[in-house]
Amino acid sequence: MSKYLLQCLSCGAKITDNYTLDCSCGKGGFFRTVYQQKSFNPSSENTLWRFQEWLPVEKPASVGSLGNEKQIFEGYPGKTVVYKSVYLGKELGLKNLFIAFNGYWPEKNAKIVTGTFKGLEAPPTIRRAIEKGLRRLLLATAGNTGRAFAEEAAHQAFEVIIVASKSAQERLWTTQEVKEENVKYIALEKENDYTNAIKLGKRICSEIKIETEGGARNVARRDGMGTCLLEAVTEIGSLPHHYFQAIGSGTGGIAAWEAAMRLLEDGRFGQVLPKLHLAQNKEFAPIFNAWLERRPMITDADLTLPVEKITELFAEVLANRTPPYSVNGGVFDALTATQGEMYAISKSKAIAMSKFFSSTEEIDIVPPAAIAVGALVEAVNNEKVAANDIILLNITGGGLLRLKEDYDLVPIKPLITLKHPNDPLDEVSELLIKD
């Protein structure tokens, strides 16, 4: 018997997983994993795989199981590191502020070598694909997801096709040389944004018959991100009262909500879901705008920022024009279930928050994490959290300056560059079909 089934959140059907992204009912709801194991029982392993019972992969994740004993023995793939803040908490008057650090900070045993939260998604997603008989996946990216999947593709000897605008190219790198047989980068010119990369990716998948990794619809990605909350509960001993994170698609918030529901079902870690506090760039905040009015739909008016302005945002990677907001099991449902809050943080405030965090916690953070810090400060100032509340702040990326001290970063270079997502795919087809 499989350790898990997939349950459609529209029709309720439970099915066996075959790298399934959409239900045959056609109603569009997410699948959610339903695990046979109901009690939370992480292993003592010092990697992401300690939560293997609540990840949608069948094989036990032990040393050497991914074919690279040295890397795994040394703590690959990395996991979230959770610690109780002393200095930031004191500055904000919070007695139980816990920081979930997703990045590179070896002094705290944080070893996600791509410096991003996306390092929690790539290992189970690729492992799931391999187990279901796939040999390659395509993903559109704003940069961070691409480098996480590229790094993991090398470790699991898998092929990943990355589609991204050249505006994201500075965020596409690995800590090791990656073979073209493992990573292929198809680029769009800089005037294109993440949404255009998504459009191009869908065309390639449809016309050339390449399997998509699935984005928010992929249960492995969501459950991988959910390990951040699982790690926090392991450290704290209970569910937090509040969970803070910056979002683009909102998938990380959904993942935290789903992980919390599994922990509630266990019964030992609390009886109330953590309140989600999610944040976006003030200059482009479609989810914030919709939730402010408790609308279940995002409208065109929420998406008014021109494409050429996207690169001027403090956290460009959060500018997602097609977030899974209205879908069954999506962001609206997560915010509703947790009585959540949304925040819109300005560029100037985010810059100040980046410096504030770095000065108090003594590690650099990525722009989205600074926006999350801004949301926390705003919540404190508006008395949306209390001094004694247990608060989890998800630092979704950090330690890149520290990483550069230990690694020579290898840029991922495009093999083909298209001007528009509707350009002919002859060259792309030739590159991909010859494999």
GUKE-76742 format. One record per residue (C-alpha): residue in three letters; x, y, z. Coordinates in steps of 0.001 Angstrom, whole numbers, plus 500000, padded with zeros to 6 digits. Example, Ala and Ser with C-alpha at 12.3 -4.5 7.8 and 13.67 -1.06 7.14 Angstrom:
REM GUKE-76742
Ala512300495500507800
Ser513670498940507140
END
This chain:
REM GUKE-76742
Met500000500000500000
Ser501259503467499105
Lys502340505670502013
Tyr500108508432500612
Leu497202509236498311
Leu496268512442496511
Gln492922514035497392
Cys491253516493495038
Leu490072519535496969
Ser487245520148494472
Cys485551516757494202
Gly487077514946497178
Ala488313511942495187
Lys491402510126496466
Ile493721508624493883
Thr497110506942493593
Asp499815509348492504
Asn501285509088489008
Tyr502988512481489096
Thr499426513760488907
Leu498873517519488804
Asp495181517846487900
Cys492086515850488791
Ser489988514245486049
Cys486906515962487526
Gly488003519111485678
Lys487020521461488511
Gly490548522822488903
Gly491131522318492622
Phe494506521429494063
Phe495443517929495073
Arg496617517528498662
Thr498669514615499933
Val496968512387502503
Tyr499648510446504358
Gln499110507061505951
Gln501374508180508803
Lys499311510529510999
Ser501746511107513868
Phe504670513481513467
Asn507853511495513864
Pro510896513095512213
Ser514131511139512098
Ser517426512314513591
Glu518961512808510132
Asn520395516291509657
Thr518852516929506234
Leu515518517685504645
Trp514887513943504428
Arg514273513700508183
Phe510634514494507291
Gln510475511761504652
Glu507250510286506126
Trp505442513510505147
Leu507050513913501735
Pro505507512317498612
Val508408510004497827
Glu508320506269498391
Lys511935505281498913
Pro513601505764502308
Ala515997508695502253
Ser519140507362503861
Val522805508133503321
Gly523661507266499752
Ser520073506808498582
Leu520452509593496030
Gly523678508188494634
Asn526104510668496192
Glu527162509463499637
Lys529675512209500373
Gln527284515084499718
Ile524439513514501701
Phe526683512565504614
Glu527785516187504873
Gly524192517405505192
Tyr522885517620501633
Pro520182518555500923
Gly520091521300503497
Lys517109522009505699
Thr515575524945507529
Val517412525995510678
Val515181527405513413
Tyr516479529368516375
Lys515069531703518993
Ser515998535288518241
Val517690537260520973
Tyr518584540559519352
Leu515785541117516823
Gly513255539886519358
Lys514584542304521966
Glu514470545221519537
Leu510822544453518759
Gly509786543603522318
Leu508968539998521374
Lys509799537298523904
Asn509148534284521687
Leu510347535241518228
Phe511725532269516318
Ile513542532637513024
Ala513315529965510335
Phe516480530551508329
Asn516512529087504825
Gly519920529742503382
Tyr523630529377503949
Trp524986530062507435
Pro527334527204508352
Glu528006528677511778
Lys524362527828512546
Asn524457524600510531
Ala522328526179507776
Lys523511524558504555
Ile521027525256501792
Val523751526006499279
Thr521537527938496879
Gly520665530366499682
Thr516929530075499111
Phe513726528516500453
Lys513388526847497034
Gly516074524412498167
Leu513309522680500129
Glu511218522138496991
Ala513667520763494466
Pro514835517527496189
Pro511394515948496764
Thr510061517201493425
Ile512873515622491438
Arg512820512467493547
Arg509056512158492975
Ala509538512592489211
Ile512221509902489106
Glu510063507481491064
Lys507157508077488688
Gly509311507264485664
Leu510046510758484345
Arg513473511649483017
Arg513122515425482815
Leu510984518372483874
Leu510495521932482675
Leu510020524877484985
Ala509540528592484430
Thr511327530686487027
Ala512132534174488234
Gly515558532842489228
Asn515569531328492705
Thr513602528197491849
Gly515735527689488762
Arg519018527610490626
Ala517616525307493321
Phe516423522830490694
Ala519671523117488737
Glu521730522315491834
Glu519520519339492646
Ala519449518075489049
Ala523199517595489234
His522942515646492496
Gln520174513338491305
Ala521464512981487709
Phe518217514349486334
Glu517414516787483507
Val515801520151484225
Ile514795522624481509
Ile514745526170482873
Val512743528927481159
Ala513474532434482420
Ser513867536027481333
Lys517424537308481078
Ser516435539750483820
Ala516626536710486124
Gln519994535520484849
Glu522013536975487729
Arg520036534709490065
Leu520747531584488004
Trp523894529884489245
Thr525085526747490997
Thr527877525902493407
Gln529276523276491034
Glu529788522715487340
Val526549521337485880
Lys526424519304482686
Glu524166520368479816
Glu522546516940480019
Asn521260517963483474
Val520398521654482965
Lys519189523497479863
Tyr518412527209480161
Ile516062528692477550
Ala515993532461477891
Leu513722535332476940
Glu515058538829476338
Lys515093541156479348
Glu511936543052478427
Asn509978539899479357
Asp508880539159482911
Tyr508184535962484868
Thr504646535756483450
Asn506040535626479912
Ala508450532896481012
Ile505434530943482256
Lys503692531437478903
Leu506718530211476995
Gly507123527248479326
Lys503512526199478761
Arg503972526401474987
Ile507087524237475102
Cys505376521644477295
Ser502343521541475004
Glu504020521644471600
Ile507155519596472323
Lys505529517285474895
Ile507739518053477886
Glu506454517358481405
Thr506012520478483539
Glu507107520410487172
Gly503688521870488030
Gly504374524884490232
Ala501929525237493110
Arg499987522231491816
Asn502914519955492579
Val502372518395496020
Ala506092517665496337
Arg506915521348496074
Arg504314522339498667
Asp505195519550501084
Gly508883520329500672
Met508258523938501674
Gly506054522715504491
Thr509100521168506154
Cys510005524702507246
Leu507079524661509685
Leu507794521048510646
Glu511344522019511584
Ala510021524935513616
Val507648522724515586
Thr510501520294516224
Glu512493523163517748
Ile509674525015519541
Gly507652522022520692
Ser504350523497519542
Leu502753525277516641
Pro503483529019516564
His500654531512516985
His501826533544513977
Tyr503714532758510755
Phe505329535548508686
Gln506525535180505082
Ala506860537220501894
Ile505025535699498917
Gly504834535893495144
Ser502582532983494233
Gly501671532365497869
Thr502626528691497640
Gly504803528931500739
Gly501859530202502766
Ile499679527372501476
Ala502429524892502382
Ala502646526211505957
Trp498866525944506320
Glu498820522357505036
Ala501695521307507310
Ala499925522911510276
Met496758520936509546
Arg498733517676509638
Leu500216518671512983
Leu496765519505514352
Glu495630516046513321
Asp498497514577515344
Gly497099516442518349
Arg500282516971520373
Phe501337520398519132
Gly498330522653519606
Gln494692523011518663
Val494730526254516638
Leu496177526947513202
Pro498944529573513079
Lys497711532889511692
Leu499331533525508314
His500928536972507904
Leu501929537229504237
Ala503594540174502500
Gln504243541560499021
Asn505961544510497373
Lys503777547566497936
Glu504341548580494322
Phe502880545291493044
Ala500573543559495504
Pro497705541720493764
Ile497081539307496635
Phe497220542124499195
Asn494713544161497170
Ala492274541285496807
Trp492500540165500438
Leu492121543716501736
Glu488569543614500353
Arg488172539878501117
Arg487616539282497424
Pro487980535636496313
Met489257536780492912
Ile492187538837491657
Thr491141541350488980
Asp492992543016486118
Ala493054546209488203
Asp495245544400490741
Leu497828543670488026
Thr498378547147486633
Leu502166547402486987
Pro503751547474483485
Val506198544697482672
Glu509099547151482315
Lys508590548275485922
Ile508970544764487365
Thr512771544946487505
Glu512514548138489596
Leu510788546289492428
Phe512858545605495523
Ala511894541919495372
Glu511351541246491663
Val510912537513492292
Leu507630538201494131
Ala505975539739491061
Asn503716536864490059
Arg500746537817487856
Thr499082534397488070
Pro499140533342491740
Pro496940530403492824
Tyr494663532669494804
Ser491126531551493926
Val491669527826493336
Asn490270525345495860
Gly493076524931498390
Gly494778528158497272
Val495853531367498961
Phe492353532725499604
Asp491397529508501379
Ala494620529515503414
Leu494115533117504550
Thr490457532446505326
Ala491161529304507346
Thr493849531006509444
Gln492148534426509714
Gly495282535699508035
Glu496724539122507349
Met498305540620504238
Tyr500927543394504105
Ala502304545632501364
Ile505849546795502108
Ser507423549696500218
Lys510850549520498619
Ser512312552093500996
Lys511004550254504044
Ala512258546913502742
Ile515752548325502228
Ala515715549585505816
Met514455546204507055
Ser517279544380505282
Lys519811546521507130
Phe517871546175510389
Phe517880542376510246
Ser521521542153509202
Ser522608544437512037
Thr520655542532514690
Glu521097538915513533
Glu524466539378511786
Ile523647537673508489
Asp522609539055505096
Ile519150538261503732
Val517527538328500289
Pro514957541019499332
Pro511813538885499906
Ala512992538095503429
Ala513398541818504111
Ile509774542314503077
Ala508758539645505604
Val510707541494508302
Gly508833544650507309
Ala505532542829507776
Leu506585541698511245
Val507551545226512267
Glu504242546552510954
Ala502337543868512868
Val504154544813516071
Asn503474548518515557
Asn499774547846514862
Glu499469545439517819
Lys498514542484515626
Val500883540333517691
Ala501495540329521442
Ala504808540292523275
Asn504366536736524553
Asp503010535217521325
Ile505040532489519667
Ile506027533956516314
Leu507792532263513404
Leu509532534549510898
Asn510410532722507681
Ile513626534129506254
Thr513171532600502822
Gly516724533259501684
Gly519960534530503082
Gly523674534089503579
Leu524601534749499955
Leu527524536941501000
Arg528623534204503377
Leu528186531610500622
Lys530576533466498328
Glu533304533078500931
Asp533139529293500604
Tyr532062528724496993
Asp532913529973493532
Leu529483530410491998
Val529045529014488486
Pro526619530990486278
Ile524015529100484275
Lys524174530377480701
Pro521307530287478193
Leu521529527863475291
Ile518865529709473279
Thr517368533195473639
Leu513943534132472276
Lys512569537639471943
His508926536880472781
Pro507044533912474301
Asn505147533485471005
Asp508283533154468851
Pro508662529980466753
Leu510020527020468726
Asp512055525401465930
Glu515440525848467649
Val514020524917471031
Ser512457521802469560
Glu515714520808467875
Leu517590521207471154
Leu515131519220473241
Ile514022516510470813
Lys517555515477469898
Asp517797514068473425
END
